[in-house]
């Protein structure tokens, strides 16, 4: 799954970020929390978030002038298909990791 997502999103960092959101579809995150939980540099998170927002896979919500929150976009068809695919393949991923 990670390799497939890397092909779709063209970077390992974007892959890790989108998986993070797919695993927690109803949670809001700020950039610092995403960086901490994905173990990626804050600058990397800042760089990869905009393409995900532009693709309408992640929704950005501005709170005040400087605070930005992000959540998995649930209304766009692309994000719906991706979320359905991820839910179907998640058990296979767990099984593969168990055998490694």
Buried (B, 14 or more C-beta within 10 A) or exposed (E): BEEEBBEEBEBBBBBBBBBBBBEEBEBEBBBEBBBEBBEBEEEBBEBBBEBBBEBEBBBBEEEEEEEBBBBBBEEBEEBEEBBEBBEEEBEEEEEEEEEE
